[in-house]
Amino acid sequence: MKKVMFIASTGGHLNELLQLSPCFSKYDYTLVTEKTKSNIGLEDKYPNRVHYILSGTYTTWKAKCTYLFKLFANCWISLYYMIKFRPDFVVTTGSHNVGPMCCLAKLFGKKVIFIETFANSTAPTKAGKIIYKFADYFIVQWESMLAYYPKAIYGGWIY
């Protein structure tokens, strides 16, 4: 059975990723997201499958100061998860906190599948622009996004 790590930041990115939950049982899967109050219930729904990275948003000045430290810590947490779970595939809907895991997956010779967010139909995301360069499969949910990502696969909406 293939090992798949599903990873997304909290909020809309995680909501999109959870739309794929019907296929979770087909794999030896791990779900990784940020530890926030809104995500605590995931442990009940997916017992022994949910693991956390640090929440890292940079919308305020104070958050910008701590973001680099959290990003560095997430690199180490991601390395730990990569070694512990040894996924064959990393599937993500973004955002910036998944970058370290995607980079490590490529370094470890794993496949990276990035699904560009449904929320953007007219402009690429920062994470998308970075991960597009090395993702094995890059999926867009809007046909208009193929103008920004010509090698992407148009997959339609997850919802």
Phi and psi in radians as a Rosetta constraint file:
Dihedral C 1 N 2 CA 2 C 2 CIRCULARHARMONIC -1.188 0.35
Dihedral N 2 CA 2 C 2 N 3 CIRCULARHARMONIC 2.501 0.35
Dihedral C 2 N 3 CA 3 C 3 CIRCULARHARMONIC -1.687 0.35
Dihedral N 3 CA 3 C 3 N 4 CIRCULARHARMONIC 2.209 0.35
Dihedral C 3 N 4 CA 4 C 4 CIRCULARHARMONIC -2.235 0.35
Dihedral N 4 CA 4 C 4 N 5 CIRCULARHARMONIC 2.287 0.35
Dihedral C 4 N 5 CA 5 C 5 CIRCULARHARMONIC -1.834 0.35
Dihedral N 5 CA 5 C 5 N 6 CIRCULARHARMONIC 2.095 0.35
Dihedral C 5 N 6 CA 6 C 6 CIRCULARHARMONIC -1.740 0.35
Dihedral N 6 CA 6 C 6 N 7 CIRCULARHARMONIC 2.165 0.35
Dihedral C 6 N 7 CA 7 C 7 CIRCULARHARMONIC -2.402 0.35
Dihedral N 7 CA 7 C 7 N 8 CIRCULARHARMONIC 2.387 0.35
Dihedral C 7 N 8 CA 8 C 8 CIRCULARHARMONIC -2.765 0.35
Dihedral N 8 CA 8 C 8 N 9 CIRCULARHARMONIC 2.665 0.35
Dihedral C 8 N 9 CA 9 C 9 CIRCULARHARMONIC -1.276 0.35
Dihedral N 9 CA 9 C 9 N 10 CIRCULARHARMONIC 2.938 0.35
Dihedral C 9 N 10 CA 10 C 10 CIRCULARHARMONIC -1.230 0.35
Dihedral N 10 CA 10 C 10 N 11 CIRCULARHARMONIC 2.908 0.35
Dihedral C 10 N 11 CA 11 C 11 CIRCULARHARMONIC 1.526 0.35
Dihedral N 11 CA 11 C 11 N 12 CIRCULARHARMONIC -2.381 0.35
Dihedral C 11 N 12 CA 12 C 12 CIRCULARHARMONIC -1.097 0.35
Dihedral N 12 CA 12 C 12 N 13 CIRCULARHARMONIC -0.647 0.35
Dihedral C 12 N 13 CA 13 C 13 CIRCULARHARMONIC -1.099 0.35
Dihedral N 13 CA 13 C 13 N 14 CIRCULARHARMONIC -0.755 0.35
Dihedral C 13 N 14 CA 14 C 14 CIRCULARHARMONIC -1.185 0.35
Dihedral N 14 CA 14 C 14 N 15 CIRCULARHARMONIC -0.711 0.35
Dihedral C 14 N 15 CA 15 C 15 CIRCULARHARMONIC -1.005 0.35
Dihedral N 15 CA 15 C 15 N 16 CIRCULARHARMONIC -0.742 0.35
Dihedral C 15 N 16 CA 16 C 16 CIRCULARHARMONIC -1.114 0.35
Dihedral N 16 CA 16 C 16 N 17 CIRCULARHARMONIC -0.782 0.35
Dihedral C 16 N 17 CA 17 C 17 CIRCULARHARMONIC -1.082 0.35
Dihedral N 17 CA 17 C 17 N 18 CIRCULARHARMONIC -0.667 0.35
Dihedral C 17 N 18 CA 18 C 18 CIRCULARHARMONIC -1.205 0.35
Dihedral N 18 CA 18 C 18 N 19 CIRCULARHARMONIC -0.233 0.35
Dihedral C 18 N 19 CA 19 C 19 CIRCULARHARMONIC -1.157 0.35
Dihedral N 19 CA 19 C 19 N 20 CIRCULARHARMONIC -0.330 0.35
Dihedral C 19 N 20 CA 20 C 20 CIRCULARHARMONIC -1.529 0.35
Dihedral N 20 CA 20 C 20 N 21 CIRCULARHARMONIC -0.002 0.35
Dihedral C 20 N 21 CA 21 C 21 CIRCULARHARMONIC -0.974 0.35
Dihedral N 21 CA 21 C 21 N 22 CIRCULARHARMONIC -0.519 0.35
Dihedral C 21 N 22 CA 22 C 22 CIRCULARHARMONIC -1.022 0.35
Dihedral N 22 CA 22 C 22 N 23 CIRCULARHARMONIC -0.422 0.35
Dihedral C 22 N 23 CA 23 C 23 CIRCULARHARMONIC -1.667 0.35
Dihedral N 23 CA 23 C 23 N 24 CIRCULARHARMONIC -0.053 0.35
Dihedral C 23 N 24 CA 24 C 24 CIRCULARHARMONIC -0.976 0.35
Dihedral N 24 CA 24 C 24 N 25 CIRCULARHARMONIC -0.748 0.35
Dihedral C 24 N 25 CA 25 C 25 CIRCULARHARMONIC -1.163 0.35
Dihedral N 25 CA 25 C 25 N 26 CIRCULARHARMONIC -0.231 0.35
Dihedral C 25 N 26 CA 26 C 26 CIRCULARHARMONIC -1.360 0.35
Dihedral N 26 CA 26 C 26 N 27 CIRCULARHARMONIC -0.133 0.35
Dihedral C 26 N 27 CA 27 C 27 CIRCULARHARMONIC -2.315 0.35
Dihedral N 27 CA 27 C 27 N 28 CIRCULARHARMONIC 2.829 0.35
Dihedral C 27 N 28 CA 28 C 28 CIRCULARHARMONIC -1.453 0.35
Dihedral N 28 CA 28 C 28 N 29 CIRCULARHARMONIC 1.694 0.35
Dihedral C 28 N 29 CA 29 C 29 CIRCULARHARMONIC -1.943 0.35
Dihedral N 29 CA 29 C 29 N 30 CIRCULARHARMONIC 2.744 0.35
Dihedral C 29 N 30 CA 30 C 30 CIRCULARHARMONIC -2.299 0.35
Dihedral N 30 CA 30 C 30 N 31 CIRCULARHARMONIC 2.422 0.35
Dihedral C 30 N 31 CA 31 C 31 CIRCULARHARMONIC -1.977 0.35
Dihedral N 31 CA 31 C 31 N 32 CIRCULARHARMONIC 2.156 0.35
Dihedral C 31 N 32 CA 32 C 32 CIRCULARHARMONIC -2.135 0.35
Dihedral N 32 CA 32 C 32 N 33 CIRCULARHARMONIC 2.292 0.35
Dihedral C 32 N 33 CA 33 C 33 CIRCULARHARMONIC -2.662 0.35
Dihedral N 33 CA 33 C 33 N 34 CIRCULARHARMONIC -3.129 0.35
Dihedral C 33 N 34 CA 34 C 34 CIRCULARHARMONIC -1.369 0.35
Dihedral N 34 CA 34 C 34 N 35 CIRCULARHARMONIC 2.562 0.35
Dihedral C 34 N 35 CA 35 C 35 CIRCULARHARMONIC -1.514 0.35
Dihedral N 35 CA 35 C 35 N 36 CIRCULARHARMONIC 1.853 0.35
Dihedral C 35 N 36 CA 36 C 36 CIRCULARHARMONIC -2.342 0.35
Dihedral N 36 CA 36 C 36 N 37 CIRCULARHARMONIC 2.896 0.35
Dihedral C 36 N 37 CA 37 C 37 CIRCULARHARMONIC -1.030 0.35
Dihedral N 37 CA 37 C 37 N 38 CIRCULARHARMONIC -0.625 0.35
Dihedral C 37 N 38 CA 38 C 38 CIRCULARHARMONIC -1.264 0.35
Dihedral N 38 CA 38 C 38 N 39 CIRCULARHARMONIC -0.275 0.35
Dihedral C 38 N 39 CA 39 C 39 CIRCULARHARMONIC -1.771 0.35
Dihedral N 39 CA 39 C 39 N 40 CIRCULARHARMONIC -0.081 0.35
Dihedral C 39 N 40 CA 40 C 40 CIRCULARHARMONIC -1.037 0.35
Dihedral N 40 CA 40 C 40 N 41 CIRCULARHARMONIC -0.610 0.35
Dihedral C 40 N 41 CA 41 C 41 CIRCULARHARMONIC -1.139 0.35
Dihedral N 41 CA 41 C 41 N 42 CIRCULARHARMONIC -0.263 0.35
Dihedral C 41 N 42 CA 42 C 42 CIRCULARHARMONIC -1.101 0.35
Dihedral N 42 CA 42 C 42 N 43 CIRCULARHARMONIC -0.547 0.35
Dihedral C 42 N 43 CA 43 C 43 CIRCULARHARMONIC -1.114 0.35
Dihedral N 43 CA 43 C 43 N 44 CIRCULARHARMONIC -0.562 0.35
Dihedral C 43 N 44 CA 44 C 44 CIRCULARHARMONIC -1.293 0.35
Dihedral N 44 CA 44 C 44 N 45 CIRCULARHARMONIC -0.675 0.35
Dihedral C 44 N 45 CA 45 C 45 CIRCULARHARMONIC -1.315 0.35
Dihedral N 45 CA 45 C 45 N 46 CIRCULARHARMONIC -0.599 0.35
Dihedral C 45 N 46 CA 46 C 46 CIRCULARHARMONIC -2.218 0.35
Dihedral N 46 CA 46 C 46 N 47 CIRCULARHARMONIC 1.271 0.35
Dihedral C 46 N 47 CA 47 C 47 CIRCULARHARMONIC -1.034 0.35
Dihedral N 47 CA 47 C 47 N 48 CIRCULARHARMONIC 2.355 0.35
Dihedral C 47 N 48 CA 48 C 48 CIRCULARHARMONIC 1.087 0.35
Dihedral N 48 CA 48 C 48 N 49 CIRCULARHARMONIC 0.295 0.35
Dihedral C 48 N 49 CA 49 C 49 CIRCULARHARMONIC -2.071 0.35
Dihedral N 49 CA 49 C 49 N 50 CIRCULARHARMONIC -0.245 0.35
Dihedral C 49 N 50 CA 50 C 50 CIRCULARHARMONIC -1.723 0.35
Dihedral N 50 CA 50 C 50 N 51 CIRCULARHARMONIC 2.296 0.35
Dihedral C 50 N 51 CA 51 C 51 CIRCULARHARMONIC -2.388 0.35
Dihedral N 51 CA 51 C 51 N 52 CIRCULARHARMONIC 2.768 0.35
Dihedral C 51 N 52 CA 52 C 52 CIRCULARHARMONIC -2.142 0.35
Dihedral N 52 CA 52 C 52 N 53 CIRCULARHARMONIC 2.598 0.35
Dihedral C 52 N 53 CA 53 C 53 CIRCULARHARMONIC -1.989 0.35
Dihedral N 53 CA 53 C 53 N 54 CIRCULARHARMONIC 2.969 0.35
Dihedral C 53 N 54 CA 54 C 54 CIRCULARHARMONIC -1.312 0.35
Dihedral N 54 CA 54 C 54 N 55 CIRCULARHARMONIC 2.504 0.35
Dihedral C 54 N 55 CA 55 C 55 CIRCULARHARMONIC -1.276 0.35
Dihedral N 55 CA 55 C 55 N 56 CIRCULARHARMONIC 2.326 0.35
Dihedral C 55 N 56 CA 56 C 56 CIRCULARHARMONIC -2.529 0.35
Dihedral N 56 CA 56 C 56 N 57 CIRCULARHARMONIC 1.553 0.35
Dihedral C 56 N 57 CA 57 C 57 CIRCULARHARMONIC -1.863 0.35
Dihedral N 57 CA 57 C 57 N 58 CIRCULARHARMONIC 2.706 0.35
Dihedral C 57 N 58 CA 58 C 58 CIRCULARHARMONIC -2.276 0.35
Dihedral N 58 CA 58 C 58 N 59 CIRCULARHARMONIC 0.811 0.35
Dihedral C 58 N 59 CA 59 C 59 CIRCULARHARMONIC -1.504 0.35
Dihedral N 59 CA 59 C 59 N 60 CIRCULARHARMONIC -0.382 0.35
Dihedral C 59 N 60 CA 60 C 60 CIRCULARHARMONIC -1.964 0.35
Dihedral N 60 CA 60 C 60 N 61 CIRCULARHARMONIC 2.874 0.35
Dihedral C 60 N 61 CA 61 C 61 CIRCULARHARMONIC -1.066 0.35
Dihedral N 61 CA 61 C 61 N 62 CIRCULARHARMONIC -0.775 0.35
Dihedral C 61 N 62 CA 62 C 62 CIRCULARHARMONIC -1.078 0.35
Dihedral N 62 CA 62 C 62 N 63 CIRCULARHARMONIC -0.728 0.35
Dihedral C 62 N 63 CA 63 C 63 CIRCULARHARMONIC -1.137 0.35
Dihedral N 63 CA 63 C 63 N 64 CIRCULARHARMONIC -0.618 0.35
Dihedral C 63 N 64 CA 64 C 64 CIRCULARHARMONIC -1.095 0.35
Dihedral N 64 CA 64 C 64 N 65 CIRCULARHARMONIC -0.604 0.35
Dihedral C 64 N 65 CA 65 C 65 CIRCULARHARMONIC -1.200 0.35
Dihedral N 65 CA 65 C 65 N 66 CIRCULARHARMONIC -0.623 0.35
Dihedral C 65 N 66 CA 66 C 66 CIRCULARHARMONIC -1.593 0.35
Dihedral N 66 CA 66 C 66 N 67 CIRCULARHARMONIC -0.271 0.35
Dihedral C 66 N 67 CA 67 C 67 CIRCULARHARMONIC -1.001 0.35
Dihedral N 67 CA 67 C 67 N 68 CIRCULARHARMONIC -0.805 0.35
Dihedral C 67 N 68 CA 68 C 68 CIRCULARHARMONIC -1.064 0.35
Dihedral N 68 CA 68 C 68 N 69 CIRCULARHARMONIC -0.660 0.35
Dihedral C 68 N 69 CA 69 C 69 CIRCULARHARMONIC -1.171 0.35
Dihedral N 69 CA 69 C 69 N 70 CIRCULARHARMONIC -0.728 0.35
Dihedral C 69 N 70 CA 70 C 70 CIRCULARHARMONIC -1.160 0.35
Dihedral N 70 CA 70 C 70 N 71 CIRCULARHARMONIC -0.679 0.35
Dihedral C 70 N 71 CA 71 C 71 CIRCULARHARMONIC -1.089 0.35
Dihedral N 71 CA 71 C 71 N 72 CIRCULARHARMONIC -0.761 0.35
Dihedral C 71 N 72 CA 72 C 72 CIRCULARHARMONIC -1.091 0.35
Dihedral N 72 CA 72 C 72 N 73 CIRCULARHARMONIC -0.773 0.35
Dihedral C 72 N 73 CA 73 C 73 CIRCULARHARMONIC -1.091 0.35
Dihedral N 73 CA 73 C 73 N 74 CIRCULARHARMONIC -0.707 0.35
Dihedral C 73 N 74 CA 74 C 74 CIRCULARHARMONIC -1.127 0.35
Dihedral N 74 CA 74 C 74 N 75 CIRCULARHARMONIC -0.500 0.35
Dihedral C 74 N 75 CA 75 C 75 CIRCULARHARMONIC -1.093 0.35
Dihedral N 75 CA 75 C 75 N 76 CIRCULARHARMONIC -0.770 0.35
Dihedral C 75 N 76 CA 76 C 76 CIRCULARHARMONIC -1.215 0.35
Dihedral N 76 CA 76 C 76 N 77 CIRCULARHARMONIC -0.712 0.35
Dihedral C 76 N 77 CA 77 C 77 CIRCULARHARMONIC -1.095 0.35
Dihedral N 77 CA 77 C 77 N 78 CIRCULARHARMONIC -0.744 0.35
Dihedral C 77 N 78 CA 78 C 78 CIRCULARHARMONIC -1.107 0.35
Dihedral N 78 CA 78 C 78 N 79 CIRCULARHARMONIC -0.711 0.35
Dihedral C 78 N 79 CA 79 C 79 CIRCULARHARMONIC -1.071 0.35
Dihedral N 79 CA 79 C 79 N 80 CIRCULARHARMONIC -0.757 0.35
Dihedral C 79 N 80 CA 80 C 80 CIRCULARHARMONIC -1.030 0.35
Dihedral N 80 CA 80 C 80 N 81 CIRCULARHARMONIC -0.837 0.35
Dihedral C 80 N 81 CA 81 C 81 CIRCULARHARMONIC -1.133 0.35
Dihedral N 81 CA 81 C 81 N 82 CIRCULARHARMONIC -0.657 0.35
Dihedral C 81 N 82 CA 82 C 82 CIRCULARHARMONIC -1.101 0.35
Dihedral N 82 CA 82 C 82 N 83 CIRCULARHARMONIC -0.748 0.35
Dihedral C 82 N 83 CA 83 C 83 CIRCULARHARMONIC -1.248 0.35
Dihedral N 83 CA 83 C 83 N 84 CIRCULARHARMONIC -0.738 0.35
Dihedral C 83 N 84 CA 84 C 84 CIRCULARHARMONIC -1.178 0.35
Dihedral N 84 CA 84 C 84 N 85 CIRCULARHARMONIC -0.809 0.35
Dihedral C 84 N 85 CA 85 C 85 CIRCULARHARMONIC -1.686 0.35
Dihedral N 85 CA 85 C 85 N 86 CIRCULARHARMONIC -0.379 0.35
Dihedral C 85 N 86 CA 86 C 86 CIRCULARHARMONIC 0.749 0.35
Dihedral N 86 CA 86 C 86 N 87 CIRCULARHARMONIC 1.062 0.35
Dihedral C 86 N 87 CA 87 C 87 CIRCULARHARMONIC -1.224 0.35
Dihedral N 87 CA 87 C 87 N 88 CIRCULARHARMONIC 2.638 0.35
Dihedral C 87 N 88 CA 88 C 88 CIRCULARHARMONIC -1.443 0.35
Dihedral N 88 CA 88 C 88 N 89 CIRCULARHARMONIC -0.543 0.35
Dihedral C 88 N 89 CA 89 C 89 CIRCULARHARMONIC -2.333 0.35
Dihedral N 89 CA 89 C 89 N 90 CIRCULARHARMONIC 2.553 0.35
Dihedral C 89 N 90 CA 90 C 90 CIRCULARHARMONIC -2.071 0.35
Dihedral N 90 CA 90 C 90 N 91 CIRCULARHARMONIC 2.108 0.35
Dihedral C 90 N 91 CA 91 C 91 CIRCULARHARMONIC -1.972 0.35
Dihedral N 91 CA 91 C 91 N 92 CIRCULARHARMONIC 2.235 0.35
Dihedral C 91 N 92 CA 92 C 92 CIRCULARHARMONIC -2.511 0.35
Dihedral N 92 CA 92 C 92 N 93 CIRCULARHARMONIC 2.646 0.35
Dihedral C 92 N 93 CA 93 C 93 CIRCULARHARMONIC -1.922 0.35
Dihedral N 93 CA 93 C 93 N 94 CIRCULARHARMONIC 0.118 0.35
Dihedral C 93 N 94 CA 94 C 94 CIRCULARHARMONIC 1.730 0.35
Dihedral N 94 CA 94 C 94 N 95 CIRCULARHARMONIC -3.133 0.35
Dihedral C 94 N 95 CA 95 C 95 CIRCULARHARMONIC -2.000 0.35
Dihedral N 95 CA 95 C 95 N 96 CIRCULARHARMONIC -2.398 0.35
Dihedral C 95 N 96 CA 96 C 96 CIRCULARHARMONIC -1.029 0.35
Dihedral N 96 CA 96 C 96 N 97 CIRCULARHARMONIC -0.516 0.35
Dihedral C 96 N 97 CA 97 C 97 CIRCULARHARMONIC -1.272 0.35
Dihedral N 97 CA 97 C 97 N 98 CIRCULARHARMONIC -0.182 0.35
Dihedral C 97 N 98 CA 98 C 98 CIRCULARHARMONIC -1.583 0.35
Dihedral N 98 CA 98 C 98 N 99 CIRCULARHARMONIC -0.177 0.35
Dihedral C 98 N 99 CA 99 C 99 CIRCULARHARMONIC -0.914 0.35
Dihedral N 99 CA 99 C 99 N 100 CIRCULARHARMONIC -0.881 0.35
Dihedral C 99 N 100 CA 100 C 100 CIRCULARHARMONIC -1.003 0.35
Dihedral N 100 CA 100 C 100 N 101 CIRCULARHARMONIC -0.713 0.35
Dihedral C 100 N 101 CA 101 C 101 CIRCULARHARMONIC -1.155 0.35
Dihedral N 101 CA 101 C 101 N 102 CIRCULARHARMONIC -0.715 0.35
Dihedral C 101 N 102 CA 102 C 102 CIRCULARHARMONIC -1.139 0.35
Dihedral N 102 CA 102 C 102 N 103 CIRCULARHARMONIC -0.733 0.35
Dihedral C 102 N 103 CA 103 C 103 CIRCULARHARMONIC -1.105 0.35
Dihedral N 103 CA 103 C 103 N 104 CIRCULARHARMONIC -0.775 0.35
Dihedral C 103 N 104 CA 104 C 104 CIRCULARHARMONIC -1.120 0.35
Dihedral N 104 CA 104 C 104 N 105 CIRCULARHARMONIC -0.688 0.35
Dihedral C 104 N 105 CA 105 C 105 CIRCULARHARMONIC -1.004 0.35
Dihedral N 105 CA 105 C 105 N 106 CIRCULARHARMONIC -0.787 0.35
Dihedral C 105 N 106 CA 106 C 106 CIRCULARHARMONIC -1.134 0.35
Dihedral N 106 CA 106 C 106 N 107 CIRCULARHARMONIC -0.723 0.35
Dihedral C 106 N 107 CA 107 C 107 CIRCULARHARMONIC -1.078 0.35
Dihedral N 107 CA 107 C 107 N 108 CIRCULARHARMONIC -0.573 0.35
Dihedral C 107 N 108 CA 108 C 108 CIRCULARHARMONIC -1.549 0.35
Dihedral N 108 CA 108 C 108 N 109 CIRCULARHARMONIC 0.095 0.35
Dihedral C 108 N 109 CA 109 C 109 CIRCULARHARMONIC 1.326 0.35
Dihedral N 109 CA 109 C 109 N 110 CIRCULARHARMONIC 0.415 0.35
Dihedral C 109 N 110 CA 110 C 110 CIRCULARHARMONIC -1.650 0.35
Dihedral N 110 CA 110 C 110 N 111 CIRCULARHARMONIC 2.840 0.35
Dihedral C 110 N 111 CA 111 C 111 CIRCULARHARMONIC -1.530 0.35
Dihedral N 111 CA 111 C 111 N 112 CIRCULARHARMONIC 2.414 0.35
Dihedral C 111 N 112 CA 112 C 112 CIRCULARHARMONIC -2.011 0.35
Dihedral N 112 CA 112 C 112 N 113 CIRCULARHARMONIC 2.192 0.35
Dihedral C 112 N 113 CA 113 C 113 CIRCULARHARMONIC -2.053 0.35
Dihedral N 113 CA 113 C 113 N 114 CIRCULARHARMONIC 2.015 0.35
Dihedral C 113 N 114 CA 114 C 114 CIRCULARHARMONIC -1.943 0.35
Dihedral N 114 CA 114 C 114 N 115 CIRCULARHARMONIC 2.260 0.35
Dihedral C 114 N 115 CA 115 C 115 CIRCULARHARMONIC -1.942 0.35
Dihedral N 115 CA 115 C 115 N 116 CIRCULARHARMONIC 1.914 0.35
Dihedral C 115 N 116 CA 116 C 116 CIRCULARHARMONIC -1.105 0.35
Dihedral N 116 CA 116 C 116 N 117 CIRCULARHARMONIC 2.457 0.35
Dihedral C 116 N 117 CA 117 C 117 CIRCULARHARMONIC -1.063 0.35
Dihedral N 117 CA 117 C 117 N 118 CIRCULARHARMONIC 2.547 0.35
Dihedral C 117 N 118 CA 118 C 118 CIRCULARHARMONIC -1.143 0.35
Dihedral N 118 CA 118 C 118 N 119 CIRCULARHARMONIC -0.493 0.35
Dihedral C 118 N 119 CA 119 C 119 CIRCULARHARMONIC -1.144 0.35
Dihedral N 119 CA 119 C 119 N 120 CIRCULARHARMONIC -0.421 0.35
Dihedral C 119 N 120 CA 120 C 120 CIRCULARHARMONIC -1.891 0.35
Dihedral N 120 CA 120 C 120 N 121 CIRCULARHARMONIC 2.006 0.35
Dihedral C 120 N 121 CA 121 C 121 CIRCULARHARMONIC -1.985 0.35
Dihedral N 121 CA 121 C 121 N 122 CIRCULARHARMONIC -0.126 0.35
Dihedral C 121 N 122 CA 122 C 122 CIRCULARHARMONIC -2.214 0.35
Dihedral N 122 CA 122 C 122 N 123 CIRCULARHARMONIC -0.109 0.35
Dihedral C 122 N 123 CA 123 C 123 CIRCULARHARMONIC -2.654 0.35
Dihedral N 123 CA 123 C 123 N 124 CIRCULARHARMONIC 2.510 0.35
Dihedral C 123 N 124 CA 124 C 124 CIRCULARHARMONIC -1.287 0.35
Dihedral N 124 CA 124 C 124 N 125 CIRCULARHARMONIC 2.685 0.35
Dihedral C 124 N 125 CA 125 C 125 CIRCULARHARMONIC -1.471 0.35
Dihedral N 125 CA 125 C 125 N 126 CIRCULARHARMONIC 2.843 0.35
Dihedral C 125 N 126 CA 126 C 126 CIRCULARHARMONIC -1.098 0.35
Dihedral N 126 CA 126 C 126 N 127 CIRCULARHARMONIC -0.807 0.35
Dihedral C 126 N 127 CA 127 C 127 CIRCULARHARMONIC -1.088 0.35
Dihedral N 127 CA 127 C 127 N 128 CIRCULARHARMONIC -0.738 0.35
Dihedral C 127 N 128 CA 128 C 128 CIRCULARHARMONIC -1.040 0.35
Dihedral N 128 CA 128 C 128 N 129 CIRCULARHARMONIC -0.769 0.35
Dihedral C 128 N 129 CA 129 C 129 CIRCULARHARMONIC -1.080 0.35
Dihedral N 129 CA 129 C 129 N 130 CIRCULARHARMONIC -0.614 0.35
Dihedral C 129 N 130 CA 130 C 130 CIRCULARHARMONIC -1.335 0.35
Dihedral N 130 CA 130 C 130 N 131 CIRCULARHARMONIC -0.886 0.35
Dihedral C 130 N 131 CA 131 C 131 CIRCULARHARMONIC -1.285 0.35
Dihedral N 131 CA 131 C 131 N 132 CIRCULARHARMONIC -0.430 0.35
Dihedral C 131 N 132 CA 132 C 132 CIRCULARHARMONIC -0.957 0.35
Dihedral N 132 CA 132 C 132 N 133 CIRCULARHARMONIC -0.588 0.35
Dihedral C 132 N 133 CA 133 C 133 CIRCULARHARMONIC -1.134 0.35
Dihedral N 133 CA 133 C 133 N 134 CIRCULARHARMONIC -0.443 0.35
Dihedral C 133 N 134 CA 134 C 134 CIRCULARHARMONIC -2.320 0.35
Dihedral N 134 CA 134 C 134 N 135 CIRCULARHARMONIC -0.003 0.35
Dihedral C 134 N 135 CA 135 C 135 CIRCULARHARMONIC -1.136 0.35
Dihedral N 135 CA 135 C 135 N 136 CIRCULARHARMONIC 2.487 0.35
Dihedral C 135 N 136 CA 136 C 136 CIRCULARHARMONIC -1.296 0.35
Dihedral N 136 CA 136 C 136 N 137 CIRCULARHARMONIC -0.645 0.35
Dihedral C 136 N 137 CA 137 C 137 CIRCULARHARMONIC -2.363 0.35
Dihedral N 137 CA 137 C 137 N 138 CIRCULARHARMONIC 2.212 0.35
Dihedral C 137 N 138 CA 138 C 138 CIRCULARHARMONIC -2.136 0.35
Dihedral N 138 CA 138 C 138 N 139 CIRCULARHARMONIC 2.019 0.35
Dihedral C 138 N 139 CA 139 C 139 CIRCULARHARMONIC -1.959 0.35
Dihedral N 139 CA 139 C 139 N 140 CIRCULARHARMONIC 2.304 0.35
Dihedral C 139 N 140 CA 140 C 140 CIRCULARHARMONIC -1.938 0.35
Dihedral N 140 CA 140 C 140 N 141 CIRCULARHARMONIC 2.627 0.35
Dihedral C 140 N 141 CA 141 C 141 CIRCULARHARMONIC -1.744 0.35
Dihedral N 141 CA 141 C 141 N 142 CIRCULARHARMONIC -0.126 0.35
Dihedral C 141 N 142 CA 142 C 142 CIRCULARHARMONIC -2.177 0.35
Dihedral N 142 CA 142 C 142 N 143 CIRCULARHARMONIC 2.302 0.35
Dihedral C 142 N 143 CA 143 C 143 CIRCULARHARMONIC -1.053 0.35
Dihedral N 143 CA 143 C 143 N 144 CIRCULARHARMONIC -0.559 0.35
Dihedral C 143 N 144 CA 144 C 144 CIRCULARHARMONIC -1.089 0.35
Dihedral N 144 CA 144 C 144 N 145 CIRCULARHARMONIC -0.403 0.35
Dihedral C 144 N 145 CA 145 C 145 CIRCULARHARMONIC -1.293 0.35
Dihedral N 145 CA 145 C 145 N 146 CIRCULARHARMONIC -0.247 0.35
Dihedral C 145 N 146 CA 146 C 146 CIRCULARHARMONIC -1.121 0.35
Dihedral N 146 CA 146 C 146 N 147 CIRCULARHARMONIC -0.367 0.35
Dihedral C 146 N 147 CA 147 C 147 CIRCULARHARMONIC -1.157 0.35
Dihedral N 147 CA 147 C 147 N 148 CIRCULARHARMONIC -0.554 0.35
Dihedral C 147 N 148 CA 148 C 148 CIRCULARHARMONIC -1.579 0.35
Dihedral N 148 CA 148 C 148 N 149 CIRCULARHARMONIC -0.529 0.35
Dihedral C 148 N 149 CA 149 C 149 CIRCULARHARMONIC -2.196 0.35
Dihedral N 149 CA 149 C 149 N 150 CIRCULARHARMONIC 1.374 0.35
Dihedral C 149 N 150 CA 150 C 150 CIRCULARHARMONIC -1.111 0.35
Dihedral N 150 CA 150 C 150 N 151 CIRCULARHARMONIC -0.436 0.35
Dihedral C 150 N 151 CA 151 C 151 CIRCULARHARMONIC -1.607 0.35
Dihedral N 151 CA 151 C 151 N 152 CIRCULARHARMONIC 0.051 0.35
Dihedral C 151 N 152 CA 152 C 152 CIRCULARHARMONIC -1.263 0.35
Dihedral N 152 CA 152 C 152 N 153 CIRCULARHARMONIC 2.888 0.35
Dihedral C 152 N 153 CA 153 C 153 CIRCULARHARMONIC -1.837 0.35
Dihedral N 153 CA 153 C 153 N 154 CIRCULARHARMONIC 2.190 0.35
Dihedral C 153 N 154 CA 154 C 154 CIRCULARHARMONIC -1.406 0.35
Dihedral N 154 CA 154 C 154 N 155 CIRCULARHARMONIC 1.989 0.35
Dihedral C 154 N 155 CA 155 C 155 CIRCULARHARMONIC -1.864 0.35
Dihedral N 155 CA 155 C 155 N 156 CIRCULARHARMONIC -0.133 0.35
Dihedral C 155 N 156 CA 156 C 156 CIRCULARHARMONIC 1.379 0.35
Dihedral N 156 CA 156 C 156 N 157 CIRCULARHARMONIC -3.079 0.35
Dihedral C 156 N 157 CA 157 C 157 CIRCULARHARMONIC -1.313 0.35
Dihedral N 157 CA 157 C 157 N 158 CIRCULARHARMONIC 2.489 0.35
Dihedral C 157 N 158 CA 158 C 158 CIRCULARHARMONIC -1.327 0.35
Dihedral N 158 CA 158 C 158 N 159 CIRCULARHARMONIC -0.556 0.35
